Amino acid sequence: PGGSSAGSAAAVAAGLGPVALGSDGGGSVRVPAAHCGLVGFKASMGRVPVWPGCRDERYPGVSGWESLEHIGPLTRTVADSALVLSVLAGTDPRDRHSIPCGDVDWASAAQPADIAGLRVAYSADLGYLPVDPEVRRVVADAVRVLESDLGCRVEAADPGWKDPGEAFAALIAAETDLRGMRRLIGVHGERMSPHLVEMMQHPWTAEQFTDANMVRKSVVNRMARFMADYDILVTPTTAVPAFPLGIQGPTVIDGRTVPDTAWTGFASPQNLTGQPAISVPAGFTCDGLPVGLQITGRHLADAQVLRVAAAFERAAPWADRWPM
């Protein structure tokens, strides 16, 4: 459930181990976490170095999304995610995005703390995304915990950008070794899904890539201005709960016809901006499916994201609840 790093998430959710790693280029740690009732943490860009990354001449055909991809933990508790981060985080000069980490005690950062008075922006739909009513209900209940039980100053607010979904798709294509991937169609095309083949063969223009970078800059700038007024942004992690295996994604959400990738639209902006974001279990739908609450912090404010997640975990514990 959740696609991409879902195998890692399903293994942890099934109790096969306490932790697994995922790669998050557009939500692929946080989205499976939401659909499996887990914690999924994407730290700030460069906090966890990635090397060799993409387009390494020693690994022809291997392709990564160099300016978008993060490596992060999938765990059952916030403390476990922080513990894994203490192993993963560091500086590596081979990764041009790597940042100095200093002497941060990530395990201590994940200890529950008083977050009363924290300024929290709550966006139910980012101003443009349709959301399943059950997801909307569960997340609204979780936000009330932040406000009523934990004393946060919650305000309904949207960051104010337009849907960057098309630009995000163009950036993915720009950072993918399409030539190498397309060669695979001739070898393994009959085993590939038509959707994957269509994505790999989609024509892109230089103008689309240029426009996509402009959209990215706009999202980065708007988010920076928005977060100047708030400590934390909370949203759903996904627009829908888990859906049946075999479909790319729902094409109708809350009565609106949408692209089959729209359900992940809450997760990709943080890959564009590089900000830290964590998905924590918010509750369950009436059918027993888990719903994720996404907590996004300011750039490099990873410790604060962990503190808020840990405080919410203490107020609304989930580790003893298992998805169906």
C-alpha positions in Angstrom: 0.0 0.0 0.0 1.3 3.4 -1.0 3.5 2.3 -3.9 7.2 2.8 -4.2 8.8 2.0 -0.8 5.6 0.2 0.1 7.5 -3.1 0.5 9.6 -1.6 3.2 6.5 -0.2 4.9 4.5 -3.4 4.7 7.3 -5.3 6.2 7.4 -3.1 9.3 3.6 -2.9 9.5 3.5 -6.7 9.5 6.0 -6.9 12.3 8.8 -8.4 10.3 11.2 -5.9 11.8 11.3 -2.6 13.7 12.7 -0.4 10.9 13.1 -0.3 7.1 14.5 2.4 4.8 12.7 4.0 1.9 13.6 6.5 -0.8 11.5 9.6 -1.0 11.5 11.6 -4.2 7.9 12.7 -4.1 6.5 11.2 -0.9 7.7 7.6 -1.2 8.6 7.3 2.5 5.7 9.3 3.9 2.9 8.0 1.6 3.5 4.2 2.3 3.8 5.1 6.0 0.4 6.8 5.9 -1.2 3.8 4.2 0.4 1.3 6.6 -0.1 3.1 9.9 3.6 3.9 10.4 5.9 6.8 11.0 7.8 7.9 7.8 10.3 10.7 8.1 11.9 12.7 5.3 14.6 14.9 6.8 15.8 18.2 5.3 17.5 17.9 1.9 21.2 17.0 2.6 20.7 15.8 6.1 21.1 12.2 5.0 23.7 12.1 2.3 23.0 10.1 -0.8 25.9 8.7 -2.9 26.6 7.8 -5.6 23.3 9.2 -6.5 22.2 9.4 -10.2 24.1 9.2 -13.4 27.1 7.6 -12.0 29.1 6.3 -15.0 29.8 3.0 -13.1 26.1 2.2 -13.0 24.7 2.8 -16.5 20.9 2.9 -16.6 20.6 3.6 -12.9 18.6 6.7 -12.4 17.8 8.8 -9.4 16.0 12.1 -8.9 19.1 14.0 -7.7 17.6 17.2 -6.5 14.4 15.6 -5.1 15.4 12.3 -3.5 15.8 11.6 0.2 16.5 8.5 2.2 14.4 8.0 5.3 13.2 5.6 7.9 9.9 3.8 8.2 9.2 2.8 11.8 6.4 2.2 14.3 7.3 5.1 16.6 8.8 8.6 16.4 11.6 7.6 18.7 12.7 4.8 16.4 12.8 7.1 13.4 15.0 9.5 15.4 17.3 6.7 16.4 17.7 5.6 12.8 18.3 9.3 11.8 21.2 9.4 14.3 22.8 6.6 12.2 22.0 8.0 8.8 22.6 11.7 9.2 26.0 13.1 8.6 28.2 15.0 6.2 29.5 13.4 3.0 31.5 15.6 0.6 30.6 13.2 -2.3 27.0 14.4 -2.1 26.8 18.0 -3.3 23.6 18.5 -1.3 25.1 17.3 2.0 25.0 19.8 4.9 26.9 20.0 8.1 24.9 18.3 10.8 26.7 19.4 13.9 26.4 17.5 17.2 22.6 16.9 17.3 21.2 14.3 19.7 18.3 13.2 17.5 17.0 10.7 20.1 16.6 13.5 22.6 14.9 15.6 20.0 12.2 12.9 19.7 11.4 13.0 23.4 7.9 14.3 24.1 8.1 18.0 25.0 5.7 20.9 25.8 4.7 22.4 22.5 2.0 24.7 23.9 2.0 28.0 22.0 3.5 26.6 18.8 2.1 28.4 15.8 0.5 25.7 13.6 -0.9 26.2 10.1 -3.5 23.7 9.2 -4.3 23.2 5.5 -7.0 20.6 4.8 -6.4 20.6 1.0 -3.6 23.1 0.2 -6.3 25.2 -1.5 -6.6 22.9 -4.5 -6.6 19.2 -3.7 -9.8 17.1 -3.4 -9.7 15.0 -0.2 -11.6 11.9 0.7 -14.2 12.8 3.4 -12.9 10.1 5.8 -9.4 11.4 5.5 -10.6 14.9 6.1 -12.5 13.8 9.2 -9.6 11.9 10.7 -7.1 14.6 10.1 -9.4 17.3 11.5 -9.7 15.2 14.7 -5.9 15.0 14.9 -5.6 18.7 14.5 -8.0 19.2 17.4 -5.6 17.1 19.5 -2.8 19.6 18.7 -5.0 22.5 19.6 -7.1 21.3 22.6 -4.8 18.7 24.2 -1.3 20.1 23.3 -2.0 23.8 23.4 -0.8 24.7 19.9 -2.1 27.9 18.3 -3.8 26.4 15.2 -4.9 28.5 12.3 -6.5 27.4 9.0 -4.2 28.6 6.3 -3.0 27.6 2.8 0.5 28.3 1.5 -1.0 29.9 -1.6 0.7 28.3 -4.5 -1.1 26.7 -7.5 -1.0 22.9 -8.0 2.7 22.1 -9.0 1.8 18.6 -10.1 2.6 19.1 -13.8 5.9 20.9 -13.0 6.8 18.1 -10.6 6.3 15.5 -13.3 8.5 17.5 -15.6 11.3 17.7 -13.0 11.1 14.0 -12.4 11.5 13.4 -16.2 14.4 15.9 -16.3 16.3 14.0 -13.6 15.6 10.6 -14.9 17.8 8.7 -17.4 15.1 8.5 -19.9 17.4 7.3 -22.7 18.5 4.4 -20.5 15.1 3.7 -19.2 13.6 3.6 -22.8 16.2 1.0 -23.8 14.6 -1.3 -21.2 11.3 -1.1 -23.1 12.9 -3.0 -26.0 14.1 -5.7 -23.6 11.4 -6.0 -21.0 8.5 -4.0 -22.5 6.1 -7.0 -22.5 6.6 -7.3 -18.7 6.0 -3.6 -18.0 2.7 -2.0 -17.2 1.2 0.2 -20.0 1.2 3.1 -17.5 5.0 2.8 -16.9 5.7 2.5 -20.7 3.6 5.6 -21.3 5.4 7.5 -18.7 8.8 6.6 -20.1 7.8 7.4 -23.7 6.1 10.7 -22.9 7.7 13.5 -24.9 9.1 16.5 -23.0 10.4 19.8 -24.2 13.1 22.1 -22.9 10.5 24.8 -22.4 8.5 22.5 -20.1 11.7 21.8 -18.0 12.4 25.6 -17.8 8.8 26.3 -16.8 9.0 23.5 -14.2 12.1 25.1 -12.6 10.3 28.4 -12.4 7.3 26.8 -10.7 9.7 25.1 -8.3 11.3 28.5 -7.4 7.9 30.0 -6.8 6.9 27.1 -4.5 10.1 27.5 -2.5 9.7 31.2 -2.2 6.0 31.1 -1.2 6.7 28.4 1.3 9.5 30.4 2.9 7.3 33.4 3.2 4.4 31.3 4.6 6.6 29.5 7.2 7.9 32.9 8.5 4.5 33.2 10.2 4.2 29.6 11.4 6.4 27.0 13.1 4.7 24.0 11.6 2.4 23.2 8.7 0.0 20.2 9.1 -1.9 18.5 6.3 -3.1 15.1 5.4 -0.3 12.9 4.1 -2.4 11.5 1.3 -5.8 12.6 -0.1 -7.2 9.0 0.1 -6.7 6.0 2.3 -5.2 2.8 0.8 -6.9 1.5 -2.3 -6.9 -1.9 -4.1 -3.7 -3.2 -5.6 -3.5 -3.0 -9.3 -4.5 0.6 -10.0 -2.2 3.6 -10.2 -4.5 5.7 -8.2 -8.1 6.9 -7.9 -9.3 9.1 -10.7 -12.3 10.4 -8.7 -11.8 11.9 -5.3 -14.7 13.4 -3.3 -16.7 13.6 -6.6 -14.0 15.4 -8.6 -12.2 13.8 -11.6 -8.5 14.0 -11.1 -5.2 12.6 -12.5 -4.3 9.3 -11.0 -1.4 10.9 -9.2 -3.4 13.6 -7.4 -3.8 11.5 -4.2 -0.1 12.1 -3.5 -0.3 15.8 -4.0 0.3 16.7 -0.3 3.7 15.0 -0.3 5.6 16.3 -3.3 5.9 20.0 -2.4 8.3 19.2 0.4 10.6 17.5 -2.1 10.5 20.6 -4.2 11.5 22.8 -1.2 13.7 20.3 0.6 11.9 20.9 4.0 11.7 18.2 6.7 8.3 16.4 6.8 7.1 13.4 8.8 3.9 11.3 8.5 2.5 9.9 11.7 -0.7 7.8 12.2 -3.7 10.1 12.7 -6.4 7.5 13.1 -8.4 5.1 11.1 -11.3 5.3 8.6 -14.6 3.6 9.4 -13.3 0.6 7.3 -10.2 0.3 9.6 -7.7 1.8 7.1 -5.0 4.0 8.5 -4.8 7.7 7.8 -1.6 9.8 8.0 -1.0 13.3 9.4 1.8 15.1 7.7 3.9 17.6 9.9 6.2 19.9 7.9 8.7 22.2 9.5 10.8 25.1 8.4 14.0 24.4 6.4 16.5 22.5 8.6 14.1 22.4 11.6 14.2 18.6 11.7 14.4 18.5 15.5 11.3 20.5 15.9 9.4 18.3 13.5 10.4 15.3 15.6 9.4 17.1 18.8 5.9 17.9 17.5 5.4 14.3 16.2 6.5 12.9 19.5 4.1 15.2 21.4 1.3 14.1 19.2 2.3 10.5 19.6 2.1 10.8 23.4 -1.3 12.5 23.2 -2.8 10.1 20.6 -0.7 6.8 21.0 -0.8 4.4 18.0 2.0 1.9 18.5 -0.4 -0.7 20.0 -2.9 -0.4 17.1 -2.4 -2.3 14.0 -4.0 -1.7 10.6 -6.2 -4.4 9.1 
